[in-house]
Amino acid sequence: MGYSGFSLLKHAVTGNRRWPDVLAEPEMRASYDIVIIGGGGHGLATAHYLTSNHGITNVAVVEAGWIGGGNTARNTTIVRSDYLLNASFQLKHFALKLWSDLTQDLNFNVMYEPRGYVDLAHSDGELEHFTLRANAMQLRGADAAILTGDSLQQRVPELDLSGAKRFPVAGALVQEAGGVVRHDAVAWGFAQNAAAAGIHIFQNCPAISFDIDAGRIIAVTTPKGRIACKQVLISVAGSSSEVAQMAGVDLPLTTINVQALVTEPVKPALDTVVNYNAGLSYVSQTSKGEFVLGGATDGYASFARRGSFERIEDVLARAVQMFPFLSRLRLMRHWSGSADIPMDGNAIMGRTPIDGLMINAGWGYAGFKATPAVGWCMANLLATGDMPDLVAPFALERFANGAEQDDAGIGPYPWLH
Ligand SMILES: Cc1cc2nc3c(=O)[nH]c(=O)nc-3n(C[C@H](O)[C@H](O)[C@H](O)COP(=O)(O)OP(=O)(O)OC[C@H]3O[C@@H](n4cnc5c(N)ncnc54)[C@H](O)[C@@H]3O)c2cc1C
């Protein structure tokens, strides 16, 4: 869509009346082959790959609010694949490959910036664990390095490595292919491509009930109408347990508030993402100059999305240990999202006990990095019925058969691990 200088001026003086909708609302059909519930990055990526990889367009995406208004646009934009467990690593590593080509693939600038992810260890024991992770990553073909002392100081000159601290820094695991991606661009890039290919996206349109006949999903009801369908994907992040419950499916999830904050913008001072593991606090600087900070979940289960001074204080106290200059910046905004977290801390993807009803949930506060890989794999499952190898370890049945995927430290209350 192009605007001449004249039309921009016209929109400015007419208060943007008749500004065309970027995403026009289509007429809802009585039936679709597939209904995707949730217009976040995961649901929209699934829609995109259904059309681009499989040529399937008879698909509706129903979003309760506005696209990308959930955790997709609330996260701190970090992408990386520095996981120890093979299943966790492989999915995120595939995602990193997709991130690097996504701007060209979508013809939409998602601003993937591989500026590196620096994970700080605070004891010799922790550094030994990081070395194990780095070795595993290298053996699987990913870049990984352990930096200590001068080499770490050179990589992050602003980092305070002086020893007189409660949690001194022993070293770091660095993945240079990690970094950040502009989160709302991801939602809009996937949405615009899916819509242009003929997929119908409905905003302000929550799924409110399911029709199930003889153990098979046959329809989704929304305030805009009942949609008959052959398959449904639930991809609603912090609302997963509530929406799955509408189909009588119990998910082993805890939902917890997670917060993030941003400072006023200043000149460039930090060209990477740094994570402080003692209690969790992580920092990156946006292209605009703001510092984005995040930390651990709240300490109790809740569907509320709200901030608390306790968490701000906690995240900032640790961030200032890393970068003392942050103490002089003003905090501009802070916000939160609802993280849905299984007890092993890993996602739940694949089939449910209801035929035709698929689930993608349990990504907690770590699922943005997997967005294109999730979309790719769930599209494959919906289109072919074949379970992708990358998804199989995350099946719901793992909680019944004892095959949990426990990457210690990414569960609901990481400080308890
Ligand atoms: C503060 C914070 C920081 C984070 N930082 C990172 C990070 O740096 N890196 C990382 O990898 N991950 C991070 N995450 C996690 C990441 O944001 C999520 O795992 C990921 O965005 C989930 O994507 P999604 O598309 O499934 O969810 P969402 O974007 O939340 O999409 C789900 C959508 O479903 C909709 N919905 C809900 N109920 C219904 C219904 N009944 N009918 C229709 N639609 C419905 C919601 O409105 C929402 O738009 C963070 C999360 C938070 C909260």
The ligand as an SDF file (V2000), in Angstrom:
LIG
                    3D

 53 58  0  0  0  0  0  0  0  0999 V2000
    6.4700   -9.9220   29.7840 C   0  0  0  0  0  0  0  0  0  0  0  0
    6.7730  -11.0540   28.8510 C   0  0  0  0  0  0  0  0  0  0  0  0
    8.0420  -11.1650   28.3030 C   0  0  0  0  0  0  0  0  0  0  0  0
    8.3430  -12.2100   27.4230 C   0  0  0  0  0  0  0  0  0  0  0  0
    9.5650  -12.2230   26.8140 N   0  0  0  0  0  0  0  0  0  0  0  0
    9.8550  -13.1880   25.9110 C   0  0  0  0  0  0  0  0  0  0  0  0
   11.0920  -13.1680   25.2140 C   0  0  0  0  0  0  0  0  0  0  0  0
   11.9010  -12.2440   25.3640 O   0  0  0  0  0  0  0  0  0  0  0  0
   11.3530  -14.1680   24.3450 N   0  0  0  0  0  0  0  0  0  0  0  0
   10.4670  -15.1910   24.1410 C   0  0  0  0  0  0  0  0  0  0  0  0
   10.7920  -16.1060   23.3840 O   0  0  0  0  0  0  0  0  0  0  0  0
    9.2560  -15.2020   24.7480 N   0  0  0  0  0  0  0  0  0  0  0  0
    8.9240  -14.2230   25.6090 C   0  0  0  0  0  0  0  0  0  0  0  0
    7.6890  -14.2080   26.2160 N   0  0  0  0  0  0  0  0  0  0  0  0
    6.7170  -15.2670   25.8910 C   0  0  0  0  0  0  0  0  0  0  0  0
    6.0080  -15.0010   24.5570 C   0  0  0  0  0  0  0  0  0  0  0  0
    5.5120  -13.6890   24.4960 O   0  0  0  0  0  0  0  0  0  0  0  0
    4.8730  -15.9780   24.3430 C   0  0  0  0  0  0  0  0  0  0  0  0
    5.2790  -17.2970   24.6440 O   0  0  0  0  0  0  0  0  0  0  0  0
    4.4090  -15.9410   22.8860 C   0  0  0  0  0  0  0  0  0  0  0  0
    4.2350  -14.6240   22.4540 O   0  0  0  0  0  0  0  0  0  0  0  0
    3.1360  -16.7070   22.7390 C   0  0  0  0  0  0  0  0  0  0  0  0
    2.6310  -16.4140   21.4480 O   0  0  0  0  0  0  0  0  0  0  0  0
    1.1500  -16.7000   21.1020 P   0  0  0  0  0  0  0  0  0  0  0  0
    0.9330  -16.2860   19.7290 O   0  0  0  0  0  0  0  0  0  0  0  0
    0.8390  -18.0990   21.4810 O   0  0  0  0  0  0  0  0  0  0  0  0
    0.3720  -15.8300   22.1770 O   0  0  0  0  0  0  0  0  0  0  0  0
   -0.4350  -14.4640   22.1290 P   0  0  0  0  0  0  0  0  0  0  0  0
    0.2830  -13.4010   21.3810 O   0  0  0  0  0  0  0  0  0  0  0  0
   -0.8300  -14.1680   23.5260 O   0  0  0  0  0  0  0  0  0  0  0  0
   -1.6820  -14.8760   21.2540 O   0  0  0  0  0  0  0  0  0  0  0  0
   -2.8020  -15.5540   21.7760 C   0  0  0  0  0  0  0  0  0  0  0  0
   -4.0310  -14.7900   21.3710 C   0  0  0  0  0  0  0  0  0  0  0  0
   -5.1840  -15.5530   21.7140 O   0  0  0  0  0  0  0  0  0  0  0  0
   -6.2240  -14.6360   21.9580 C   0  0  0  0  0  0  0  0  0  0  0  0
   -7.3090  -15.3090   22.6690 N   0  0  0  0  0  0  0  0  0  0  0  0
   -7.4090  -15.6460   23.9760 C   0  0  0  0  0  0  0  0  0  0  0  0
   -8.5870  -16.2560   24.2240 N   0  0  0  0  0  0  0  0  0  0  0  0
   -9.2420  -16.3260   23.0200 C   0  0  0  0  0  0  0  0  0  0  0  0
  -10.5050  -16.8280   22.6110 C   0  0  0  0  0  0  0  0  0  0  0  0
  -11.3660  -17.4050   23.4810 N   0  0  0  0  0  0  0  0  0  0  0  0
  -10.8500  -16.7170   21.2950 N   0  0  0  0  0  0  0  0  0  0  0  0
  -10.0290  -16.1450   20.4070 C   0  0  0  0  0  0  0  0  0  0  0  0
   -8.8230  -15.6210   20.7490 N   0  0  0  0  0  0  0  0  0  0  0  0
   -8.4320  -15.7260   22.0450 C   0  0  0  0  0  0  0  0  0  0  0  0
   -5.5540  -13.5310   22.7630 C   0  0  0  0  0  0  0  0  0  0  0  0
   -6.3000  -12.3260   22.6820 O   0  0  0  0  0  0  0  0  0  0  0  0
   -4.1760  -13.4450   22.0860 C   0  0  0  0  0  0  0  0  0  0  0  0
   -4.1110  -12.4050   21.1300 O   0  0  0  0  0  0  0  0  0  0  0  0
    7.3500  -13.1940   27.1120 C   0  0  0  0  0  0  0  0  0  0  0  0
    6.0720  -13.0750   27.6610 C   0  0  0  0  0  0  0  0  0  0  0  0
    5.7740  -12.0230   28.5130 C   0  0  0  0  0  0  0  0  0  0  0  0
    4.3880  -11.9100   29.0630 C   0  0  0  0  0  0  0  0  0  0  0  0
  1  2  1  0
  2  3  1  0
  2 52  2  0
  3  4  2  0
  4  5  1  0
  4 50  1  0
  5  6  2  0
  6  7  1  0
  6 13  1  0
  7  8  2  0
  7  9  1  0
  9 10  1  0
 10 11  2  0
 10 12  1  0
 12 13  2  0
 13 14  1  0
 14 15  1  0
 14 50  1  0
 15 16  1  0
 16 17  1  0
 16 18  1  0
 18 19  1  0
 18 20  1  0
 20 21  1  0
 20 22  1  0
 22 23  1  0
 23 24  1  0
 24 25  2  0
 24 26  1  0
 24 27  1  0
 27 28  1  0
 28 29  2  0
 28 30  1  0
 28 31  1  0
 31 32  1  0
 32 33  1  0
 33 34  1  0
 33 48  1  0
 34 35  1  0
 35 36  1  0
 35 46  1  0
 36 37  1  0
 36 45  1  0
 37 38  2  0
 38 39  1  0
 39 40  1  0
 39 45  2  0
 40 41  1  0
 40 42  2  0
 42 43  1  0
 43 44  2  0
 44 45  1  0
 46 47  1  0
 46 48  1  0
 48 49  1  0
 50 51  2  0
 51 52  1  0
 52 53  1  0
M  END
$$$$
